[in-house]
Amino acid sequence: MEVGKKAPAFTLIDDTGAKVSLKDFKGQKVVIYFYPKDSTPGCTTEACDFRDNHPEFEKLNTVVLGISKDSQKSHQRFKEKNNLPFRLLVDEEIEVVQKYGVWQEKKMAGRTYMGIVRSTFIIDENGKIEKIYPKVKVKGHIDDILEYLKESK
């Protein structure tokens, strides 16, 4: 993945079962955040940070999409429980996470496994990658994104 390149196209279903394609948002900026798992502490904090700042994203004509490999039902529960105002997309086949290069080897408790590395991409109004945040730390991440979006206006 490289800044300035066309973002990989995709069509996934969201938490309601509706199809969502990246091309649906032409003319708007899109923040795509990839996260490991619904209802885990870090992912809940990150989702709630996006929720709490959602009006700011709307003012900046920016759509927020969360993507993980969790099921539609899992996304529905997670979204309802945390009152999330943005769409969560289902990538159970890990096609999109692989296209964006966020399906990587991870290590925890002496164990190595494949999983989603928390990452965020800002896609510009023309579908090009504008900014990449790899290996995101949740604390302060939303502030960094909003600051960048305001400066790039």
FIKOLZA-1660 file (N, C-alpha, C; in steps of 0.1 Angstrom, whole numbers, plus 5000, padded with zeros to 4 digits):
% residues 153
   i   px   py   pz ch aa at
   1 5008 4988 5000  A  M  N
   1 5000 5000 5000  A  M CA
   1 5009 5012 5000  A  M  C
   2 5005 5022 4992  A  E  N
   2 5013 5034 4990  A  E CA
   2 5004 5046 4989  A  E  C
   3 5008 5057 4996  A  V  N
   3 5001 5070 4995  A  V CA
   3 5002 5074 4980  A  V  C
   4 4990 5079 4975  A  G  N
   4 4990 5084 4962  A  G CA
   4 4984 5073 4952  A  G  C
   5 4985 5061 4956  A  K  N
   5 4980 5050 4947  A  K CA
   5 4965 5049 4949  A  K  C
   6 4958 5043 4939  A  K  N
   6 4944 5040 4940  A  K CA
   6 4941 5030 4951  A  K  C
   7 4932 5033 4959  A  A  N
   7 4928 5023 4970  A  A CA
   7 4922 5011 4964  A  A  C
   8 4925 4999 4970  A  P  N
   8 4919 4987 4965  A  P CA
   8 4903 4988 4966  A  P  C
   9 4897 4985 4955  A  A  N
   9 4882 4985 4955  A  A CA
   9 4877 4973 4963  A  A  C
  10 4865 4975 4968  A  F  N
  10 4859 4963 4975  A  F CA
  10 4844 4965 4976  A  F  C
  11 4837 4954 4978  A  T  N
  11 4823 4954 4982  A  T CA
  11 4821 4944 4993  A  T  C
  12 4816 4948 5004  A  L  N
  12 4813 4940 5016  A  L CA
  12 4799 4942 5021  A  L  C
  13 4794 4934 5029  A  I  N
  13 4781 4937 5036  A  I CA
  13 4785 4944 5049  A  I  C
  14 4775 4952 5053  A  D  N
  14 4777 4959 5066  A  D CA
  14 4769 4952 5077  A  D  C
  15 4768 4958 5088  A  D  N
  15 4761 4952 5100  A  D CA
  15 4747 4949 5098  A  D  C
  16 4741 4956 5087  A  T  N
  16 4726 4954 5085  A  T CA
  16 4724 4944 5073  A  T  C
  17 4735 4940 5067  A  G  N
  17 4734 4931 5055  A  G CA
  17 4734 4938 5042  A  G  C
  18 4734 4952 5042  A  A  N
  18 4735 4960 5030  A  A CA
  18 4749 4959 5024  A  A  C
  19 4749 4959 5010  A  K  N
  19 4762 4959 5003  A  K CA
  19 4768 4973 5004  A  K  C
  20 4781 4974 5006  A  V  N
  20 4788 4987 5007  A  V CA
  20 4801 4985 4998  A  V  C
  21 4802 4995 4989  A  S  N
  21 4814 4995 4980  A  S CA
  21 4822 5008 4983  A  S  C
  22 4835 5008 4981  A  L  N
  22 4843 5020 4983  A  L CA
  22 4838 5031 4973  A  L  C
  23 4835 5026 4961  A  K  N
  23 4831 5036 4951  A  K CA
  23 4818 5044 4954  A  K  C
  24 4810 5038 4964  A  D  N
  24 4798 5045 4968  A  D CA
  24 4801 5059 4974  A  D  C
  25 4813 5061 4978  A  F  N
  25 4817 5073 4985  A  F CA
  25 4825 5083 4977  A  F  C
  26 4825 5082 4964  A  K  N
  26 4833 5091 4956  A  K CA
  26 4828 5105 4959  A  K  C
  27 4837 5114 4960  A  G  N
  27 4834 5128 4963  A  G CA
  27 4835 5131 4978  A  G  C
  28 4837 5121 4986  A  Q  N
  28 4839 5122 5001  A  Q CA
  28 4852 5115 5005  A  Q  C
  29 4857 5120 5016  A  K  N
  29 4869 5113 5021  A  K CA
  29 4863 5101 5029  A  K  C
  30 4871 5091 5030  A  V  N
  30 4867 5079 5037  A  V CA
  30 4878 5075 5047  A  V  C
  31 4875 5073 5059  A  V  N
  31 4884 5067 5069  A  V CA
  31 4880 5053 5071  A  V  C
  32 4889 5044 5067  A  I  N
  32 4887 5030 5069  A  I CA
  32 4896 5025 5080  A  I  C
  33 4890 5020 5090  A  Y  N
  33 4899 5015 5101  A  Y CA
  33 4896 5000 5103  A  Y  C
  34 4907 4993 5102  A  F  N
  34 4908 4979 5104  A  F CA
  34 4911 4975 5118  A  F  C
  35 4903 4967 5124  A  Y  N
  35 4905 4963 5138  A  Y CA
  35 4903 4948 5140  A  Y  C
  36 4910 4943 5150  A  P  N
  36 4911 4928 5152  A  P CA
  36 4897 4921 5155  A  P  C
  37 4890 4926 5165  A  K  N
  37 4878 4918 5170  A  K CA
  37 4868 4927 5177  A  K  C
  38 4855 4925 5174  A  D  N
  38 4844 4932 5181  A  D CA
  38 4845 4928 5196  A  D  C
  39 4841 4938 5204  A  S  N
  39 4839 4937 5218  A  S CA
  39 4851 4933 5226  A  S  C
  40 4863 4936 5221  A  T  N
  40 4875 4934 5229  A  T CA
  40 4879 4948 5234  A  T  C
  41 4886 4949 5245  A  P  N
  41 4889 4962 5251  A  P CA
  41 4894 4973 5241  A  P  C
  42 4905 4970 5234  A  G  N
  42 4911 4980 5225  A  G CA
  42 4902 4984 5214  A  G  C
  43 4895 4974 5208  A  C  N
  43 4886 4977 5197  A  C CA
  43 4874 4984 5201  A  C  C
  44 4869 4982 5213  A  T  N
  44 4858 4989 5219  A  T CA
  44 4861 5004 5221  A  T  C
  45 4873 5006 5227  A  T  N
  45 4878 5019 5229  A  T CA
  45 4879 5027 5216  A  T  C
  46 4885 5021 5206  A  E  N
  46 4887 5027 5193  A  E CA
  46 4874 5031 5187  A  E  C
  47 4864 5021 5187  A  A  N
  47 4851 5023 5181  A  A CA
  47 4844 5035 5188  A  A  C
  48 4845 5035 5201  A  C  N
  48 4838 5045 5209  A  C CA
  48 4845 5059 5207  A  C  C
  49 4858 5059 5204  A  D  N
  49 4865 5072 5201  A  D CA
  49 4859 5077 5187  A  D  C
  50 4858 5068 5178  A  F  N
  50 4852 5072 5165  A  F CA
  50 4838 5077 5167  A  F  C
  51 4830 5070 5175  A  R  N
  51 4816 5074 5178  A  R CA
  51 4816 5088 5184  A  R  C
  52 4824 5090 5195  A  D  N
  52 4823 5103 5202  A  D CA
  52 4827 5115 5193  A  D  C
  53 4835 5112 5183  A  N  N
  53 4840 5123 5174  A  N CA
  53 4833 5123 5161  A  N  C
  54 4822 5114 5159  A  H  N
  54 4815 5113 5146  A  H CA
  54 4810 5126 5141  A  H  C
  55 4805 5135 5149  A  P  N
  55 4800 5148 5143  A  P CA
  55 4812 5156 5137  A  P  C
  56 4824 5155 5142  A  E  N
  56 4835 5161 5136  A  E CA
  56 4838 5156 5122  A  E  C
  57 4838 5142 5121  A  F  N
  57 4840 5136 5108  A  F CA
  57 4829 5141 5098  A  F  C
  58 4817 5141 5102  A  E  N
  58 4806 5146 5094  A  E CA
  58 4808 5160 5089  A  E  C
  59 4813 5169 5098  A  K  N
  59 4816 5183 5094  A  K CA
  59 4826 5184 5083  A  K  C
  60 4836 5174 5084  A  L  N
  60 4847 5173 5074  A  L CA
  60 4843 5165 5062  A  L  C
  61 4830 5162 5060  A  N  N
  61 4826 5154 5048  A  N CA
  61 4833 5141 5047  A  N  C
  62 4835 5134 5058  A  T  N
  62 4843 5122 5059  A  T CA
  62 4835 5111 5064  A  T  C
  63 4835 5100 5057  A  V  N
  63 4827 5087 5061  A  V CA
  63 4837 5079 5069  A  V  C
  64 4832 5072 5080  A  V  N
  64 4840 5063 5087  A  V CA
  64 4834 5049 5085  A  V  C
  65 4843 5040 5082  A  L  N
  65 4840 5026 5080  A  L CA
  65 4849 5017 5089  A  L  C
  66 4844 5008 5097  A  G  N
  66 4852 4999 5104  A  G CA
  66 4851 4985 5097  A  G  C
  67 4863 4978 5096  A  I  N
  67 4863 4965 5090  A  I CA
  67 4870 4955 5099  A  I  C
  68 4864 4944 5101  A  S  N
  68 4871 4933 5108  A  S CA
  68 4865 4920 5101  A  S  C
  69 4870 4908 5106  A  K  N
  69 4866 4896 5100  A  K CA
  69 4854 4890 5108  A  K  C
  70 4849 4898 5118  A  D  N
  70 4837 4893 5125  A  D CA
  70 4825 4892 5117  A  D  C
  71 4815 4884 5121  A  S  N
  71 4803 4882 5114  A  S CA
  71 4793 4894 5114  A  S  C
  72 4783 4893 5106  A  Q  N
  72 4773 4904 5106  A  Q CA
  72 4766 4905 5119  A  Q  C
  73 4763 4893 5125  A  K  N
  73 4756 4893 5138  A  K CA
  73 4765 4899 5149  A  K  C
  74 4778 4895 5149  A  S  N
  74 4787 4901 5159  A  S CA
  74 4788 4916 5157  A  S  C
  75 4789 4921 5145  A  H  N
  75 4789 4935 5142  A  H CA
  75 4776 4942 5147  A  H  C
  76 4765 4936 5145  A  Q  N
  76 4752 4941 5149  A  Q CA
  76 4752 4943 5164  A  Q  C
  77 4756 4933 5172  A  R  N
  77 4756 4933 5186  A  R CA
  77 4766 4944 5191  A  R  C
  78 4778 4945 5185  A  F  N
  78 4788 4954 5189  A  F CA
  78 4783 4969 5186  A  F  C
  79 4777 4971 5175  A  K  N
  79 4772 4984 5171  A  K CA
  79 4761 4988 5180  A  K  C
  80 4752 4979 5183  A  E  N
  80 4740 4983 5192  A  E CA
  80 4745 4986 5206  A  E  C
  81 4754 4977 5211  A  K  N
  81 4758 4978 5225  A  K CA
  81 4766 4991 5227  A  K  C
  82 4773 4996 5217  A  N  N
  82 4781 5008 5219  A  N CA
  82 4776 5020 5211  A  N  C
  83 4763 5018 5206  A  N  N
  83 4756 5030 5199  A  N CA
  83 4765 5036 5189  A  N  C
  84 4771 5028 5180  A  L  N
  84 4780 5033 5169  A  L CA
  84 4772 5039 5158  A  L  C
  85 4775 5051 5153  A  P  N
  85 4767 5057 5143  A  P CA
  85 4773 5055 5129  A  P  C
  86 4783 5046 5127  A  F  N
  86 4789 5044 5114  A  F CA
  86 4788 5029 5111  A  F  C
  87 4791 5025 5099  A  R  N
  87 4789 5012 5094  A  R CA
  87 4802 5003 5098  A  R  C
  88 4799 4991 5101  A  L  N
  88 4809 4981 5104  A  L CA
  88 4808 4971 5092  A  L  C
  89 4819 4968 5085  A  L  N
  89 4818 4959 5074  A  L CA
  89 4824 4945 5077  A  L  C
  90 4818 4935 5071  A  V  N
  90 4821 4921 5074  A  V CA
  90 4831 4916 5063  A  V  C
  91 4843 4912 5068  A  D  N
  91 4853 4906 5059  A  D CA
  91 4857 4892 5064  A  D  C
  92 4847 4883 5065  A  E  N
  92 4850 4870 5070  A  E CA
  92 4859 4862 5062  A  E  C
  93 4860 4865 5049  A  E  N
  93 4869 4858 5040  A  E CA
  93 4883 4864 5039  A  E  C
  94 4885 4874 5047  A  I  N
  94 4897 4882 5048  A  I CA
  94 4903 4886 5035  A  I  C
  95 4894 4889 5025  A  E  N
  95 4899 4894 5012  A  E CA
  95 4903 4908 5013  A  E  C
  96 4895 4917 5019  A  V  N
  96 4899 4931 5019  A  V CA
  96 4911 4934 5029  A  V  C
  97 4911 4927 5040  A  V  N
  97 4922 4929 5049  A  V CA
  97 4935 4925 5042  A  V  C
  98 4935 4915 5034  A  Q  N
  98 4947 4911 5026  A  Q CA
  98 4950 4921 5016  A  Q  C
  99 4940 4926 5009  A  K  N
  99 4943 4936 4998  A  K CA
  99 4950 4949 5004  A  K  C
 100 4946 4952 5016  A  Y  N
 100 4951 4964 5023  A  Y CA
 100 4964 4961 5031  A  Y  C
 101 4968 4948 5031  A  G  N
 101 4981 4945 5037  A  G CA
 101 4981 4945 5052  A  G  C
 102 4969 4943 5058  A  V  N
 102 4968 4944 5073  A  V CA
 102 4966 4930 5079  A  V  C
 103 4966 4919 5071  A  W  N
 103 4965 4906 5076  A  W CA
 103 4980 4901 5078  A  W  C
 104 4985 4901 5090  A  Q  N
 104 4999 4899 5092  A  Q CA
 104 5001 4889 5104  A  Q  C
 105 5014 4885 5105  A  E  N
 105 5018 4876 5116  A  E CA
 105 5018 4885 5129  A  E  C
 106 5012 4879 5139  A  K  N
 106 5012 4886 5152  A  K CA
 106 5017 4877 5163  A  K  C
 107 5022 4883 5174  A  K  N
 107 5027 4874 5185  A  K CA
 107 5021 4879 5198  A  K  C
 108 5016 4869 5206  A  M  N
 108 5011 4873 5219  A  M CA
 108 5012 4861 5228  A  M  C
 109 5017 4863 5240  A  A  N
 109 5019 4852 5250  A  A CA
 109 5027 4841 5244  A  A  C
 110 5038 4844 5237  A  G  N
 110 5046 4834 5231  A  G CA
 110 5041 4826 5219  A  G  C
 111 5029 4830 5215  A  R  N
 111 5023 4823 5204  A  R CA
 111 5023 4832 5191  A  R  C
 112 5025 4826 5180  A  T  N
 112 5025 4833 5167  A  T CA
 112 5013 4829 5159  A  T  C
 113 5006 4839 5153  A  Y  N
 113 4994 4836 5146  A  Y CA
 113 4991 4847 5136  A  Y  C
 114 4982 4845 5126  A  M  N
 114 4979 4855 5116  A  M CA
 114 4966 4862 5122  A  M  C
 115 4966 4876 5120  A  G  N
 115 4955 4884 5124  A  G CA
 115 4956 4898 5118  A  G  C
 116 4945 4905 5121  A  I  N
 116 4944 4919 5116  A  I CA
 116 4953 4928 5125  A  I  C
 117 4962 4935 5119  A  V  N
 117 4970 4945 5126  A  V CA
 117 4962 4958 5125  A  V  C
 118 4959 4964 5136  A  R  N
 118 4951 4976 5137  A  R CA
 118 4957 4987 5129  A  R  C
 119 4950 4991 5118  A  S  N
 119 4955 5001 5109  A  S CA
 119 4944 5010 5104  A  S  C
 120 4947 5022 5099  A  T  N
 120 4937 5031 5094  A  T CA
 120 4942 5037 5081  A  T  C
 121 4933 5039 5072  A  F  N
 121 4936 5044 5059  A  F CA
 121 4927 5056 5056  A  F  C
 122 4932 5067 5051  A  I  N
 122 4923 5078 5047  A  I CA
 122 4924 5078 5032  A  I  C
 123 4912 5077 5026  A  I  N
 123 4910 5076 5011  A  I CA
 123 4904 5090 5007  A  I  C
 124 4910 5096 4997  A  D  N
 124 4906 5109 4993  A  D CA
 124 4893 5108 4984  A  D  C
 125 4888 5120 4980  A  E  N
 125 4875 5121 4973  A  E CA
 125 4876 5114 4959  A  E  C
 126 4888 5111 4954  A  N  N
 126 4889 5104 4941  A  N CA
 126 4893 5089 4942  A  N  C
 127 4893 5084 4955  A  G  N
 127 4895 5070 4957  A  G CA
 127 4910 5066 4958  A  G  C
 128 4919 5077 4960  A  K  N
 128 4933 5074 4962  A  K CA
 128 4937 5074 4977  A  K  C
 129 4947 5066 4980  A  I  N
 129 4951 5066 4994  A  I CA
 129 4958 5079 4997  A  I  C
 130 4953 5086 5007  A  E  N
 130 4959 5099 5011  A  E CA
 130 4968 5097 5023  A  E  C
 131 4965 5089 5032  A  K  N
 131 4973 5087 5044  A  K CA
 131 4971 5073 5050  A  K  C
 132 4982 5068 5055  A  I  N
 132 4982 5054 5061  A  I CA
 132 4987 5055 5076  A  I  C
 133 4979 5049 5085  A  Y  N
 133 4984 5048 5099  A  Y CA
 133 4986 5033 5102  A  Y  C
 134 4998 5028 5101  A  P  N
 134 5000 5014 5103  A  P CA
 134 5002 5011 5118  A  P  C
 135 4999 4999 5122  A  K  N
 135 5001 4995 5136  A  K CA
 135 4997 5005 5146  A  K  C
 136 4984 5009 5146  A  V  N
 136 4979 5020 5154  A  V CA
 136 4978 5016 5169  A  V  C
 137 4982 5026 5177  A  K  N
 137 4980 5026 5191  A  K CA
 137 4967 5034 5193  A  K  C
 138 4957 5029 5201  A  V  N
 138 4944 5035 5202  A  V CA
 138 4945 5048 5208  A  V  C
 139 4952 5050 5219  A  K  N
 139 4952 5062 5226  A  K CA
 139 4958 5074 5217  A  K  C
 140 4950 5084 5215  A  G  N
 140 4954 5096 5207  A  G CA
 140 4952 5094 5192  A  G  C
 141 4948 5083 5188  A  H  N
 141 4947 5080 5173  A  H CA
 141 4936 5089 5167  A  H  C
 142 4925 5090 5173  A  I  N
 142 4914 5098 5167  A  I CA
 142 4919 5113 5166  A  I  C
 143 4925 5118 5176  A  D  N
 143 4931 5132 5176  A  D CA
 143 4940 5134 5164  A  D  C
 144 4949 5124 5161  A  D  N
 144 4958 5125 5150  A  D CA
 144 4950 5125 5137  A  D  C
 145 4940 5117 5135  A  I  N
 145 4932 5116 5123  A  I CA
 145 4925 5130 5121  A  I  C
 146 4918 5134 5131  A  L  N
 146 4911 5147 5130  A  L CA
 146 4920 5159 5127  A  L  C
 147 4931 5159 5133  A  E  N
 147 4941 5170 5131  A  E CA
 147 4946 5170 5116  A  E  C
 148 4949 5158 5111  A  Y  N
 148 4953 5156 5097  A  Y CA
 148 4942 5161 5088  A  Y  C
 149 4929 5156 5090  A  L  N
 149 4918 5160 5081  A  L CA
 149 4916 5175 5081  A  L  C
 150 4917 5181 5093  A  K  N
 150 4915 5196 5093  A  K CA
 150 4926 5203 5086  A  K  C
 151 4938 5198 5088  A  E  N
 151 4949 5205 5081  A  E CA
 151 4949 5203 5066  A  E  C
 152 4944 5192 5061  A  S  N
 152 4944 5189 5047  A  S CA
 152 4932 5195 5039  A  S  C
 153 4923 5202 5046  A  K  N
 153 4911 5208 5040  A  K CA
 153 4915 5218 5030  A  K  C
% end
